[in-house]
Amino acid sequence: MQRDYLSERVRDLKPSAIRQYFDIVSTRKDVVSLGIGEPDFATPQRIIDKAVQSLRQGGTHYTSNAGMLELREALSAHLQRLYRVSYDPSELVITVGGSEALYLACTALIDPGDEVIVLTPCFVSYQAEVHLAGGIPVEVPCRMERDFSFDPQEVAEAITPRTRAILLGFPSNPSGAVAKREDLLALGALAEEHDLLVFSDEIYDQLVYGVEHICFPALPGMWERTVLLGGFSKDYAMTGWRAGYAAAPEPILNGLLRVHQYSVMCASTTAQVGALEGLLHCDEDVRRMQAEYDRRRRLIHSGLNEIGLPTFEPRGAFYAFPQVSGTGLSDIEFADRLLEEESVAVIPGSGFGLGGEGHVRCSYATEYSQIEEALRRIERFINRL
Ligand SMILES: Cc1ncc(COP(=O)(O)O)c(C=O)c1O
């Protein structure tokens, strides 16, 4: 028998629920996929043109570790304009997607044995990254009865002397929830009372529908203790480019930067050039894509409810999160059978942690007609059950 060479931390890591479905779907042509969490739009053309031009003109070298100063200046102005939150360029680091920003926060700020409160259902990497940093993710569920926001009382009850940070992600993948100001203020008061850090993943910040996105560090007293995680993948349809960022007060940011420096040196130069073009000139493109997501959101929300799957109205990101427990199937059985019998891919909610069980995630980052077809097939499936 060969020795197991994997570290304990990696051995304990479960494979991602999403990846498993992604692998099946990518081999089947007949599948209507509501499974994928990335924009179906191409990156705006002027971003592509600018990046290609930069490559042709010799933009093939490293940038500074923190990222191009011009990009950090534009990002600083962008955050100020959108959310009235002030970050000096020295308080920003450009990362390899929002994923690296999360990795940096966990690696630089969590010690082994530290507890991190994770509001779930959430993006699959949250618990994994906390775990890889040696921390212990402590889940607090966000429930449909509360519009998939959290109960501050339950957060308070989860805090122990070992709690180091709270990790939140609104607009939410997978629920589509956008947290309300009063809940965030209550969470901020808890963070202050117990001197906790807050990691706020706001990667879907510009994809909200009829509600305001609240940038957590813009709340009174929160700037000092927040690491803001963001990126270009979703808002600007740039998933494959790998550009994101973290923002934090300088002493914290410097810690993140040290990890970044030794692990990736700098984000891709070409992606940074593209991201800069996005920030400077692509507001209109973001609005166009947001408006189309909104149209699809209304279709899928009403469609699922009409079929008889209770579905909360998503207010952000591009996911609907219907409750399927009424069908008598578990979320995993529902997703497996729907794929098998009607060739529609959705992701079981239990893969996103507590609060996700009994739901499935349906991404509407796919064409309107595909969503119509998926709804027809789901209805046929439900009627047969
Ligand atoms: C909530 C959330 N945060 C972060 C990420 C990572 O994004 P990126 O592609 O920029 O690494 C995702 C991707 O699905 C996400 O849904």
The ligand as an ORCA input file, in Angstrom:
! r2SCAN-3c Opt
* xyz 0 1
  C     -19.389     34.641     -3.582
  C     -18.190     34.391     -4.422
  N     -17.005     34.873     -4.015
  C     -15.886     34.673     -4.729
  C     -15.917     33.961     -5.911
  C     -14.620     33.765     -6.668
  O     -14.579     34.539     -7.791
  P     -13.297     34.650     -8.725
  O     -13.663     33.994    -10.010
  O     -13.086     36.121     -8.894
  O     -12.158     34.007     -8.051
  C     -17.125     33.434     -6.376
  C     -17.180     32.632     -7.603
  O     -18.108     31.932     -7.893
  C     -18.293     33.669     -5.604
  O     -19.486     33.195     -5.998
*
